[in-house]
Amino acid sequence: MEAIQCDVVILGGGIAGYTAAIRASQLGKKALVVESRKLGGTCLHRGCIPSKALLKSAELFSQMKRSSEFGIQTGELTVDFGRIQARKNEVVNQLYEGVQLLMRKNKIDVIQGKGRLMGPSIFSPNSGAVAVEMEDGEMVTVVGKSTIIATGSRPRTLTGLPQDEKIMTSDEAFQMEQLPDSIAIIGGGVIGVEWASMLNDLGVKVTLIEASDRLLPMEDEAVSREIRRIFEGRGIQVRTGASIIPERVEPGGNLVQYTIDVSGQEETLEAERMLVSVGRAANVEEIGLENTDVQVAGGVIRVNSHYQTNENHIYAVGDVNGGLQLAHAAAHEAICAVEHLTGQAAYHTPAHRIPKCIYSRPEIGSVGMTESEAKSSGRRLKTGMFPFKALGKAWVMGETEGFVKVIADADNDDVLGVHIVGAHATDLISEASLAQLLEATPWEVSLAIHPHPTLSEAISEAMLAVDGKAIGI
């Protein structure tokens, strides 16, 4: 059997995989992608894009219910969830066509099938070739000078939970044909918060359960407090410091009965559906790692700062290597890996400088250290906070909730962290990300003229507030 030769073989066609292929092609290398499902991976088909499409419909419904505040009278508003799902699918399909076009434009071959890494063989003296079993059962081998593993991740589940269609991960939730009357969401991290916001806006009774003492435990504490306050004001029942007891989850009839442990006290509740959002697990199984010397620790592939495994010609990028589970982080890692393997001078962005976004209502954006992390580093701090309710544009929009918080080093004026809760926070955070990249100080950011009236004024004002010089408060 003849082997297909290329410069770079990429196992996985999600955002990390196809980005790696495109960058390799730009650098004059022949790249080949092996994907078992559809190009675009989790982000396009079961994550970022479909969730944001659903969130947009929910946000619009929420805004339309308030239209009378803006002098716009409407008739009775109803939710057509089937049409919402159809629009989500239309968005996904449009972008899927776009990814396929990018592959053709960059002359990148894609093999549809299940790939497994091979050890040294007649095809190559090195491990890292990929044996692909295609849908028709035919086998093909792809040999690259370098191999990039970009197999992504999948939703975690809880051991002991019963198997029942009423108990879902986000993968199944995207396929719901109708909205439940009530839902229990297990996990108050990013995914849980986004689903809680969206389903609440669409009229579902939501109970959000988080084992730690606050929602979004990886975000700044001020952000956690604010989003809880807002959620509870919207009628979302938030239970923190509460752990689900998997063996006491009983799906029967039309409801799921479940028991939570709150500081040693058990409480039994019920909901029509249950969504388990307790993180994601790297896809390291059944991809042939045992045929190589690639090391796995803690369920993820070990890599160095260039995303090389301990076999230097094999790289691992994206969720599979245990870094930040963010699409834009995965794409950045893919570019860095390709530039390294082609001898380019790759710029590696430290994890704390990668912005994080949560697309709830209101949105959340953050970059850098939380105040707690900054204090733990031993630095002397100064902080500034500016509320959106002090902005003219926020009042014009009817979106006055939230704030911008800036954390700076009191000794050298470095911007250590920026945290935003409010309308368009996921867009606004990019300015803070650029400020950190350029090592700008708060006063330098504030010197850049921010147009009025805009939400971006909150960035400038929060930077001024670090030194007690904010104008609007």
The 8 nearest C-alpha neighbors of each residue, nearest first, counted from 0:
[[1, 2, 139, 140, 138, 122, 3, 121],
 [2, 0, 3, 140, 139, 122, 141, 4],
 [1, 3, 140, 141, 4, 0, 142, 122],
 [4, 2, 141, 142, 140, 1, 5, 139],
 [3, 5, 142, 143, 141, 2, 6, 144],
 [6, 4, 143, 29, 7, 30, 142, 8],
 [5, 7, 143, 144, 29, 28, 30, 145],
 [8, 6, 30, 143, 145, 146, 5, 144],
 [9, 7, 31, 146, 143, 30, 32, 147],
 [8, 10, 147, 32, 146, 148, 11, 31],
 [11, 9, 148, 33, 149, 32, 147, 150],
 [12, 10, 150, 149, 34, 16, 33, 13],
 [13, 11, 16, 38, 34, 17, 39, 40],
 [40, 14, 12, 39, 16, 15, 38, 11],
 [13, 15, 17, 16, 39, 18, 330, 326],
 [16, 14, 330, 329, 18, 333, 13, 17],
 [17, 15, 12, 13, 19, 11, 149, 18],
 [16, 18, 20, 12, 19, 14, 15, 13],
 [19, 17, 21, 15, 20, 16, 14, 330],
 [20, 18, 333, 16, 22, 17, 21, 334],
 [21, 19, 17, 23, 18, 30, 22, 24],
 [20, 22, 24, 18, 23, 19, 17, 25],
 [23, 21, 25, 19, 24, 20, 18, 334],
 [24, 22, 26, 20, 28, 25, 21, 337],
 [23, 25, 28, 27, 21, 26, 22, 29],
 [26, 24, 22, 23, 27, 21, 28, 105],
 [27, 25, 23, 24, 28, 22, 341, 338],
 [28, 26, 24, 25, 23, 29, 22, 30],
 [27, 29, 24, 23, 26, 6, 30, 7],
 [28, 30, 6, 5, 24, 7, 27, 31],
 [31, 29, 7, 20, 107, 8, 6, 28],
 [30, 32, 8, 108, 109, 107, 9, 7],
 [31, 33, 109, 9, 8, 10, 12, 110],
 [32, 34, 110, 10, 11, 109, 111, 9],
 [33, 35, 11, 12, 111, 36, 112, 32],
 [36, 34, 112, 113, 111, 33, 37, 114],
 [37, 35, 34, 38, 111, 112, 40, 113],
 [38, 36, 39, 40, 34, 35, 12, 111],
 [37, 39, 12, 40, 13, 34, 36, 98],
 [38, 40, 13, 43, 14, 12, 37, 42],
 [13, 41, 39, 42, 38, 43, 12, 44],
 [40, 42, 45, 44, 46, 43, 13, 39],
 [43, 41, 46, 47, 40, 44, 45, 48],
 [44, 42, 39, 48, 41, 40, 45, 47],
 [43, 45, 41, 42, 40, 46, 91, 49],
 [46, 44, 41, 170, 42, 43, 49, 173],
 [47, 45, 42, 41, 48, 50, 49, 44],
 [48, 46, 42, 50, 49, 51, 43, 45],
 [47, 49, 43, 51, 50, 46, 52, 42],
 [50, 48, 52, 51, 87, 47, 46, 53],
 [51, 49, 53, 52, 48, 47, 46, 54],
 [52, 50, 54, 48, 53, 49, 55, 47],
 [51, 53, 49, 55, 87, 50, 54, 48],
 [54, 52, 50, 56, 51, 55, 49, 57],
 [53, 55, 51, 57, 197, 52, 56, 58],
 [54, 56, 58, 52, 57, 53, 51, 59],
 [57, 55, 59, 53, 54, 58, 60, 52],
 [56, 58, 54, 60, 200, 55, 59, 197],
 [59, 57, 55, 61, 60, 56, 54, 62],
 [58, 60, 62, 56, 61, 57, 63, 55],
 [61, 59, 63, 57, 58, 62, 56, 64],
 [60, 62, 58, 64, 59, 63, 200, 57],
 [63, 61, 59, 65, 64, 60, 58, 66],
 [62, 64, 66, 60, 65, 61, 59, 76],
 [63, 65, 61, 62, 66, 60, 76, 67],
 [66, 64, 63, 62, 67, 68, 61, 69],
 [65, 67, 63, 71, 68, 69, 64, 62],
 [66, 68, 70, 71, 69, 72, 65, 64],
 [69, 67, 66, 70, 65, 71, 397, 72],
 [70, 68, 67, 66, 71, 65, 72, 397],
 [69, 71, 67, 68, 72, 66, 65, 73],
 [70, 72, 67, 66, 69, 73, 68, 65],
 [73, 71, 67, 70, 66, 74, 69, 68],
 [74, 72, 71, 75, 66, 76, 67, 63],
 [73, 75, 76, 72, 77, 64, 71, 63],
 [74, 76, 77, 73, 64, 72, 78, 63],
 [77, 75, 74, 78, 64, 73, 60, 63],
 [76, 78, 79, 75, 60, 201, 80, 74],
 [77, 79, 80, 76, 201, 60, 83, 82],
 [80, 78, 82, 81, 83, 77, 84, 177],
 [81, 79, 83, 82, 78, 84, 177, 178],
 [80, 82, 84, 83, 79, 85, 176, 177],
 [81, 83, 85, 84, 80, 79, 86, 87],
 [84, 82, 80, 86, 81, 85, 87, 79],
 [85, 83, 87, 81, 82, 86, 80, 88],
 [84, 86, 82, 88, 87, 83, 81, 89],
 [87, 85, 89, 83, 88, 84, 82, 90],
 [86, 88, 84, 90, 52, 85, 89, 49],
 [89, 87, 91, 85, 86, 90, 92, 84],
 [88, 90, 86, 92, 87, 91, 93, 85],
 [91, 89, 93, 87, 88, 92, 86, 94],
 [90, 92, 88, 94, 89, 93, 95, 87],
 [93, 91, 95, 89, 94, 90, 88, 96],
 [94, 92, 90, 96, 95, 91, 89, 97],
 [93, 95, 97, 91, 96, 92, 90, 98],
 [96, 94, 92, 98, 97, 93, 91, 99],
 [95, 97, 99, 93, 94, 98, 100, 92],
 [96, 98, 94, 100, 95, 99, 101, 93],
 [99, 97, 101, 95, 100, 96, 94, 102],
 [100, 98, 96, 102, 101, 97, 95, 103],
 [101, 99, 97, 103, 98, 102, 104, 96],
 [100, 102, 104, 98, 99, 103, 105, 97],
 [101, 103, 107, 99, 105, 100, 104, 106],
 [104, 102, 106, 100, 105, 101, 107, 99],
 [103, 105, 101, 102, 106, 100, 107, 99],
 [104, 106, 102, 103, 107, 101, 24, 21],
 [107, 105, 103, 104, 102, 108, 24, 29],
 [108, 106, 102, 105, 30, 31, 103, 109],
 [109, 107, 31, 32, 106, 110, 30, 102],
 [108, 110, 32, 31, 33, 111, 107, 34],
 [111, 109, 33, 112, 32, 34, 108, 31],
 [112, 110, 34, 35, 33, 133, 109, 36],
 [113, 111, 133, 35, 132, 131, 34, 134],
 [112, 114, 35, 132, 131, 133, 34, 115],
 [115, 113, 131, 130, 129, 112, 132, 33],
 [116, 114, 286, 287, 130, 129, 117, 131],
 [115, 117, 287, 129, 127, 128, 286, 288],
 [118, 116, 128, 127, 290, 126, 129, 115],
 [117, 119, 126, 290, 291, 120, 127, 125],
 [120, 118, 126, 125, 124, 123, 117, 121],
 [121, 119, 122, 123, 124, 118, 125, 117],
 [120, 122, 123, 124, 119, 2, 125, 118],
 [121, 123, 120, 2, 124, 142, 119, 128],
 [124, 122, 125, 120, 121, 119, 142, 128],
 [125, 123, 119, 120, 126, 122, 121, 118],
 [126, 124, 119, 123, 127, 118, 120, 128],
 [125, 127, 118, 119, 117, 291, 128, 124],
 [128, 126, 116, 117, 146, 129, 118, 125],
 [127, 129, 142, 117, 141, 116, 126, 143],
 [130, 128, 116, 141, 115, 140, 117, 114],
 [129, 131, 140, 115, 114, 139, 116, 141],
 [132, 130, 114, 139, 113, 138, 112, 140],
 [131, 133, 138, 113, 112, 136, 137, 114],
 [132, 134, 112, 136, 137, 135, 131, 111],
 [133, 135, 136, 112, 132, 137, 111, 113],
 [134, 136, 133, 137, 132, 138, 112, 111],
 [137, 135, 133, 134, 132, 138, 112, 131],
 [136, 138, 133, 135, 132, 139, 134, 131],
 [139, 137, 132, 131, 133, 136, 140, 130],
 [138, 140, 131, 130, 141, 132, 137, 2],
 [139, 141, 130, 2, 129, 131, 3, 142],
 [142, 140, 3, 129, 2, 128, 4, 130],
 [143, 141, 128, 4, 3, 5, 129, 140],
 [144, 142, 5, 7, 6, 145, 8, 4],
 [143, 145, 6, 7, 142, 5, 146, 312],
 [146, 144, 312, 7, 143, 313, 6, 8],
 [147, 145, 313, 8, 7, 9, 127, 314],
 [146, 148, 314, 9, 315, 313, 10, 149],
 [147, 149, 315, 10, 150, 314, 9, 316],
 [150, 148, 11, 316, 16, 10, 151, 15],
 [149, 151, 11, 282, 148, 319, 10, 152],
 [152, 150, 318, 319, 149, 282, 281, 317],
 [151, 153, 281, 282, 280, 318, 279, 319],
 [152, 154, 279, 280, 155, 281, 282, 151],
 [155, 153, 279, 278, 280, 168, 156, 152],
 [156, 154, 279, 280, 278, 277, 153, 157],
 [155, 157, 158, 154, 275, 277, 168, 276],
 [158, 156, 160, 159, 155, 245, 275, 277],
 [159, 157, 160, 156, 245, 161, 246, 155],
 [158, 160, 245, 246, 157, 161, 244, 248],
 [159, 161, 245, 158, 157, 246, 162, 248],
 [160, 162, 163, 159, 248, 249, 245, 250],
 [163, 161, 160, 164, 166, 165, 250, 159],
 [164, 162, 165, 166, 161, 250, 167, 160],
 [163, 165, 166, 167, 162, 272, 171, 250],
 [164, 166, 272, 163, 273, 167, 250, 255],
 [167, 165, 273, 164, 163, 274, 272, 162],
 [168, 166, 274, 171, 275, 172, 273, 165],
 [167, 169, 275, 170, 274, 171, 172, 276],
 [168, 170, 172, 171, 173, 167, 276, 274],
 [171, 169, 168, 172, 173, 45, 174, 154],
 [170, 172, 174, 173, 169, 167, 168, 175],
 [173, 171, 169, 174, 175, 170, 167, 168],
 [174, 172, 171, 170, 175, 169, 45, 49],
 [173, 175, 172, 171, 176, 170, 84, 169],
 [176, 174, 172, 177, 173, 171, 178, 84],
 [177, 175, 174, 81, 178, 80, 84, 173],
 [178, 176, 175, 80, 179, 81, 79, 174],
 [177, 179, 180, 80, 176, 175, 203, 198],
 [180, 178, 181, 271, 203, 177, 272, 182],
 [179, 181, 203, 204, 271, 178, 182, 202],
 [182, 180, 204, 270, 271, 203, 179, 205],
 [181, 183, 272, 270, 205, 273, 271, 184],
 [182, 184, 273, 206, 270, 205, 207, 274],
 [183, 185, 274, 207, 273, 275, 208, 206],
 [186, 184, 275, 208, 276, 274, 183, 207],
 [185, 187, 209, 276, 277, 191, 208, 188],
 [188, 186, 209, 191, 214, 192, 215, 208],
 [187, 189, 215, 191, 190, 186, 192, 214],
 [188, 190, 192, 191, 357, 193, 215, 187],
 [191, 189, 193, 192, 188, 276, 194, 187],
 [190, 192, 187, 194, 188, 186, 193, 189],
 [191, 193, 195, 189, 190, 194, 187, 188],
 [192, 194, 359, 196, 190, 195, 191, 358],
 [195, 193, 197, 191, 196, 192, 198, 190],
 [196, 194, 192, 198, 193, 197, 199, 191],
 [197, 195, 193, 199, 194, 359, 198, 360],
 [196, 198, 194, 200, 54, 57, 199, 195],
 [199, 197, 201, 203, 200, 195, 196, 194],
 [198, 200, 203, 202, 196, 201, 197, 195],
 [201, 199, 197, 198, 57, 202, 61, 196],
 [202, 200, 198, 199, 57, 203, 197, 78],
 [203, 201, 199, 200, 198, 204, 180, 178],
 [202, 204, 199, 180, 181, 198, 201, 205],
 [203, 205, 181, 180, 199, 182, 202, 206],
 [206, 204, 182, 235, 181, 203, 183, 199],
 [205, 207, 236, 183, 237, 235, 184, 182],
 [208, 206, 237, 184, 238, 236, 183, 205],
 [207, 209, 238, 185, 186, 239, 184, 187],
 [210, 208, 239, 187, 186, 211, 241, 240],
 [209, 211, 240, 241, 242, 239, 212, 208],
 [212, 210, 240, 213, 209, 239, 216, 241],
 [211, 213, 240, 239, 210, 214, 209, 216],
 [214, 212, 211, 239, 216, 223, 215, 209],
 [213, 215, 187, 223, 216, 188, 209, 239],
 [214, 216, 188, 217, 218, 223, 187, 213],
 [215, 217, 218, 214, 213, 211, 188, 223],
 [218, 216, 215, 219, 188, 369, 220, 214],
 [219, 217, 216, 215, 220, 222, 369, 223],
 [218, 220, 369, 222, 221, 370, 223, 217],
 [221, 219, 223, 222, 224, 218, 216, 369],
 [220, 222, 224, 219, 223, 225, 218, 404],
 [221, 223, 225, 219, 220, 224, 226, 218],
 [224, 222, 220, 226, 221, 214, 225, 215],
 [225, 223, 221, 227, 222, 226, 228, 220],
 [224, 226, 228, 222, 227, 223, 221, 229],
 [225, 227, 229, 228, 223, 224, 230, 222],
 [228, 226, 230, 224, 225, 229, 231, 223],
 [229, 227, 225, 231, 226, 230, 232, 224],
 [228, 230, 232, 226, 227, 231, 225, 233],
 [231, 229, 227, 233, 232, 235, 228, 226],
 [230, 232, 235, 234, 233, 228, 229, 227],
 [231, 233, 229, 230, 234, 228, 235, 227],
 [234, 232, 230, 231, 235, 229, 199, 200],
 [233, 235, 231, 232, 236, 230, 204, 199],
 [236, 234, 231, 205, 230, 233, 206, 237],
 [235, 237, 206, 207, 231, 234, 205, 238],
 [238, 236, 207, 206, 235, 208, 239, 231],
 [237, 239, 208, 207, 241, 209, 236, 240],
 [240, 238, 209, 241, 212, 213, 210, 208],
 [239, 241, 210, 212, 211, 261, 209, 242],
 [242, 240, 261, 210, 239, 260, 209, 259],
 [243, 241, 210, 260, 259, 244, 261, 240],
 [242, 244, 259, 245, 258, 260, 241, 185],
 [243, 245, 247, 246, 259, 258, 242, 248],
 [246, 244, 160, 159, 247, 248, 243, 157],
 [247, 245, 244, 248, 159, 160, 161, 249],
 [246, 248, 245, 244, 258, 257, 249, 256],
 [249, 247, 257, 245, 246, 256, 258, 250],
 [248, 250, 256, 255, 251, 257, 247, 161],
 [251, 249, 255, 256, 254, 248, 163, 252],
 [252, 250, 254, 249, 255, 253, 256, 165],
 [251, 253, 254, 250, 255, 271, 249, 256],
 [252, 254, 271, 251, 255, 250, 165, 270],
 [255, 253, 271, 270, 252, 251, 250, 256],
 [254, 256, 250, 270, 269, 249, 271, 251],
 [255, 257, 269, 249, 248, 268, 250, 254],
 [258, 256, 248, 268, 267, 247, 269, 249],
 [257, 259, 267, 266, 247, 244, 243, 268],
 [260, 258, 243, 242, 266, 265, 244, 241],
 [259, 261, 265, 242, 241, 264, 263, 262],
 [262, 260, 241, 264, 263, 240, 265, 259],
 [263, 261, 264, 260, 240, 241, 265, 242],
 [262, 264, 261, 260, 265, 241, 259, 242],
 [265, 263, 261, 260, 262, 266, 259, 241],
 [266, 264, 260, 259, 261, 263, 258, 267],
 [265, 267, 259, 258, 260, 268, 264, 261],
 [266, 268, 258, 257, 259, 265, 256, 269],
 [269, 267, 257, 256, 258, 266, 270, 259],
 [270, 268, 256, 255, 257, 254, 271, 267],
 [271, 269, 182, 181, 255, 254, 272, 183],
 [270, 272, 254, 181, 182, 255, 179, 253],
 [273, 271, 182, 165, 270, 166, 255, 183],
 [274, 272, 166, 183, 182, 184, 167, 165],
 [273, 275, 184, 167, 168, 166, 185, 183],
 [274, 276, 185, 168, 184, 277, 167, 273],
 [277, 275, 186, 191, 185, 278, 190, 274],
 [278, 276, 186, 275, 155, 185, 279, 156],
 [277, 279, 155, 276, 154, 280, 188, 190],
 [278, 280, 154, 155, 153, 152, 281, 277],
 [281, 279, 152, 153, 155, 154, 282, 278],
 [280, 282, 152, 319, 283, 299, 151, 318],
 [283, 281, 152, 284, 151, 150, 319, 280],
 [284, 282, 281, 286, 285, 319, 299, 298],
 [283, 285, 286, 282, 287, 288, 281, 289],
 [286, 284, 287, 283, 115, 288, 282, 114],
 [285, 287, 115, 284, 288, 116, 283, 114],
 [288, 286, 116, 115, 289, 290, 285, 117],
 [287, 289, 290, 291, 286, 116, 293, 283],
 [288, 290, 287, 291, 292, 293, 286, 116],
 [291, 289, 118, 288, 287, 117, 116, 292],
 [292, 290, 288, 289, 293, 118, 126, 117],
 [291, 293, 294, 310, 309, 290, 289, 288],
 [294, 292, 291, 309, 308, 310, 288, 295],
 [295, 293, 301, 300, 292, 296, 309, 308],
 [294, 296, 300, 299, 301, 298, 293, 297],
 [297, 295, 298, 299, 300, 301, 294, 321],
 [298, 296, 299, 295, 300, 321, 301, 281],
 [297, 299, 296, 295, 281, 300, 283, 280],
 [300, 298, 320, 321, 295, 296, 297, 319],
 [301, 299, 295, 320, 294, 319, 302, 296],
 [300, 302, 295, 294, 308, 320, 299, 296],
 [303, 301, 308, 306, 307, 300, 320, 304],
 [302, 304, 306, 305, 307, 308, 301, 309],
 [303, 305, 306, 302, 307, 347, 336, 335],
 [304, 306, 303, 307, 336, 339, 335, 302],
 [307, 305, 302, 303, 314, 304, 315, 336],
 [308, 306, 314, 302, 303, 305, 311, 313],
 [307, 309, 302, 310, 314, 313, 293, 311],
 [308, 310, 311, 293, 307, 294, 302, 292],
 [311, 309, 308, 313, 312, 293, 292, 307],
 [310, 312, 313, 307, 309, 308, 314, 145],
 [311, 313, 145, 310, 146, 314, 307, 144],
 [314, 312, 146, 311, 310, 147, 308, 145],
 [313, 315, 307, 147, 306, 308, 148, 146],
 [314, 316, 148, 147, 306, 320, 149, 307],
 [317, 315, 149, 332, 333, 320, 329, 306],
 [316, 318, 329, 319, 15, 149, 320, 151],
 [317, 319, 151, 324, 320, 152, 321, 281],
 [318, 320, 281, 151, 317, 299, 321, 282],
 [321, 319, 300, 299, 318, 322, 316, 315],
 [322, 320, 299, 318, 319, 323, 300, 281],
 [323, 321, 320, 324, 318, 317, 350, 319],
 [322, 324, 325, 328, 321, 318, 350, 317],
 [325, 323, 318, 322, 326, 317, 328, 329],
 [326, 324, 328, 327, 323, 329, 318, 355],
 [325, 327, 329, 328, 330, 14, 42, 324],
 [326, 328, 330, 329, 325, 331, 14, 353],
 [329, 327, 331, 325, 326, 330, 332, 323],
 [330, 328, 317, 15, 326, 332, 327, 331],
 [329, 331, 15, 333, 327, 332, 328, 18],
 [330, 332, 328, 334, 333, 329, 327, 335],
 [333, 331, 335, 329, 334, 330, 316, 336],
 [332, 334, 19, 330, 336, 331, 15, 335],
 [333, 335, 331, 337, 332, 336, 19, 338],
 [336, 334, 332, 338, 345, 333, 337, 339],
 [335, 337, 339, 333, 334, 338, 305, 306],
 [338, 336, 340, 334, 339, 335, 23, 341],
 [337, 339, 343, 335, 341, 336, 345, 340],
 [340, 338, 342, 336, 337, 341, 343, 345],
 [339, 341, 337, 342, 338, 336, 145, 343],
 [342, 340, 338, 339, 343, 337, 26, 23],
 [341, 343, 339, 340, 338, 344, 345, 337],
 [342, 344, 338, 339, 341, 345, 340, 337],
 [345, 343, 346, 339, 338, 342, 335, 341],
 [344, 346, 335, 338, 343, 339, 347, 336],
 [347, 345, 348, 335, 344, 338, 334, 331],
 [346, 348, 345, 349, 335, 332, 304, 305],
 [347, 349, 346, 350, 352, 353, 331, 351],
 [350, 348, 351, 352, 347, 353, 346, 304],
 [349, 351, 352, 353, 348, 323, 322, 328],
 [352, 350, 367, 349, 353, 366, 368, 354],
 [353, 351, 350, 367, 349, 366, 354, 348],
 [352, 354, 350, 351, 366, 355, 328, 349],
 [355, 353, 366, 365, 352, 432, 356, 428],
 [356, 354, 365, 364, 366, 353, 357, 325],
 [355, 357, 364, 425, 363, 358, 365, 354],
 [358, 356, 363, 362, 359, 189, 364, 193],
 [359, 357, 362, 193, 356, 363, 360, 51],
 [358, 360, 193, 362, 361, 196, 357, 192],
 [361, 359, 362, 196, 358, 58, 422, 421],
 [360, 362, 421, 359, 422, 420, 363, 358],
 [361, 363, 358, 359, 360, 424, 421, 357],
 [362, 364, 420, 357, 424, 419, 356, 425],
 [365, 363, 356, 425, 419, 424, 428, 355],
 [366, 364, 418, 355, 354, 417, 419, 428],
 [365, 367, 354, 417, 416, 352, 353, 355],
 [368, 366, 416, 351, 352, 415, 417, 369],
 [369, 367, 416, 415, 372, 373, 370, 351],
 [368, 370, 219, 372, 371, 373, 416, 218],
 [369, 371, 373, 372, 374, 368, 219, 406],
 [370, 372, 374, 369, 373, 375, 219, 368],
 [373, 371, 375, 369, 374, 370, 368, 376],
 [372, 374, 370, 376, 375, 371, 368, 369],
 [373, 375, 371, 376, 372, 377, 378, 370],
 [374, 376, 372, 377, 373, 371, 378, 370],
 [377, 375, 373, 374, 378, 372, 371, 379],
 [378, 376, 375, 374, 379, 373, 380, 372],
 [377, 379, 376, 374, 380, 373, 408, 375],
 [380, 378, 409, 408, 377, 410, 381, 374],
 [381, 379, 409, 408, 407, 378, 382, 406],
 [380, 382, 407, 409, 465, 406, 408, 383],
 [383, 381, 406, 465, 405, 407, 380, 384],
 [382, 384, 465, 464, 405, 461, 404, 462],
 [383, 385, 404, 461, 403, 464, 405, 386],
 [384, 386, 461, 403, 402, 457, 460, 404],
 [387, 385, 402, 388, 389, 401, 403, 384],
 [386, 388, 399, 389, 402, 390, 401, 393],
 [387, 389, 399, 386, 390, 393, 400, 394],
 [390, 388, 387, 386, 471, 391, 472, 385],
 [391, 389, 393, 387, 388, 392, 394, 454],
 [390, 392, 394, 393, 452, 395, 389, 453],
 [393, 391, 395, 452, 453, 394, 390, 454],
 [394, 392, 399, 398, 396, 390, 395, 391],
 [395, 393, 397, 391, 396, 392, 399, 398],
 [394, 396, 392, 393, 397, 391, 398, 390],
 [397, 395, 393, 398, 394, 392, 399, 391],
 [396, 398, 394, 395, 393, 399, 392, 68],
 [399, 397, 393, 396, 400, 394, 422, 421],
 [398, 400, 388, 393, 387, 394, 397, 401],
 [401, 399, 421, 398, 387, 388, 402, 361],
 [400, 402, 421, 420, 387, 386, 399, 225],
 [401, 403, 386, 387, 420, 385, 419, 421],
 [402, 404, 419, 385, 384, 418, 461, 457],
 [403, 405, 384, 418, 417, 383, 461, 419],
 [406, 404, 417, 383, 382, 416, 461, 384],
 [407, 405, 382, 416, 415, 381, 414, 417],
 [408, 406, 414, 415, 381, 413, 380, 412],
 [407, 409, 380, 412, 413, 410, 411, 379],
 [410, 408, 380, 379, 381, 412, 411, 407],
 [409, 411, 408, 412, 379, 380, 378, 413],
 [410, 412, 413, 408, 409, 407, 440, 414],
 [413, 411, 408, 440, 409, 407, 410, 414],
 [414, 412, 408, 440, 407, 411, 415, 438],
 [413, 415, 407, 440, 416, 406, 441, 412],
 [416, 414, 407, 406, 367, 368, 413, 408],
 [415, 417, 367, 368, 406, 366, 414, 405],
 [416, 418, 405, 366, 365, 404, 406, 431],
 [419, 417, 365, 404, 403, 364, 405, 366],
 [418, 420, 403, 364, 363, 424, 402, 365],
 [421, 419, 363, 401, 402, 362, 424, 361],
 [420, 422, 401, 361, 362, 424, 400, 402],
 [421, 423, 424, 361, 362, 398, 420, 360],
 [424, 422, 426, 425, 427, 362, 421, 361],
 [423, 425, 427, 364, 362, 363, 426, 421],
 [426, 424, 364, 423, 356, 428, 427, 363],
 [427, 425, 423, 424, 428, 429, 364, 430],
 [426, 428, 424, 429, 425, 430, 423, 455],
 [429, 427, 431, 430, 364, 426, 425, 424],
 [428, 430, 432, 431, 427, 426, 433, 354],
 [431, 429, 433, 432, 428, 427, 434, 458],
 [430, 432, 434, 428, 429, 433, 435, 417],
 [431, 433, 429, 435, 430, 434, 436, 366],
 [434, 432, 436, 430, 435, 431, 437, 429],
 [435, 433, 431, 439, 437, 432, 436, 438],
 [434, 436, 438, 432, 433, 437, 439, 431],
 [435, 437, 433, 438, 434, 432, 352, 439],
 [438, 436, 434, 435, 439, 433, 432, 440],
 [439, 437, 435, 436, 434, 440, 413, 414],
 [438, 440, 434, 437, 443, 435, 444, 441],
 [439, 441, 443, 413, 442, 412, 414, 444],
 [442, 440, 462, 444, 443, 445, 414, 439],
 [441, 443, 445, 444, 440, 446, 463, 462],
 [444, 442, 446, 440, 445, 441, 439, 447],
 [445, 443, 441, 446, 442, 447, 440, 459],
 [444, 446, 459, 442, 443, 447, 462, 463],
 [447, 445, 443, 444, 448, 442, 459, 449],
 [448, 446, 445, 444, 449, 443, 459, 442],
 [449, 447, 446, 450, 445, 459, 456, 444],
 [448, 450, 456, 447, 455, 451, 459, 453],
 [451, 449, 452, 453, 448, 456, 455, 454],
 [452, 450, 453, 449, 456, 392, 391, 454],
 [451, 453, 392, 391, 450, 454, 456, 390],
 [454, 452, 451, 392, 455, 456, 450, 391],
 [453, 455, 456, 457, 392, 393, 390, 452],
 [454, 456, 457, 453, 458, 449, 427, 459],
 [457, 455, 459, 454, 458, 449, 453, 460],
 [456, 458, 460, 455, 459, 454, 461, 385],
 [459, 457, 461, 456, 455, 460, 462, 403],
 [458, 460, 445, 462, 456, 457, 461, 463],
 [459, 461, 463, 457, 469, 462, 458, 464],
 [462, 460, 464, 385, 384, 383, 458, 463],
 [461, 463, 441, 459, 460, 464, 465, 445],
 [464, 462, 469, 468, 460, 461, 465, 466],
 [463, 465, 383, 467, 469, 461, 468, 466],
 [464, 466, 383, 382, 463, 462, 467, 381],
 [467, 465, 464, 468, 463, 383, 381, 462],
 [466, 468, 464, 465, 469, 463, 383, 470],
 [469, 467, 463, 464, 466, 470, 465, 460],
 [470, 468, 464, 463, 460, 471, 467, 472],
 [469, 471, 472, 468, 460, 463, 464, 467],
 [470, 472, 469, 389, 460, 390, 385, 457],
 [471, 470, 469, 389, 385, 386, 460, 464]]
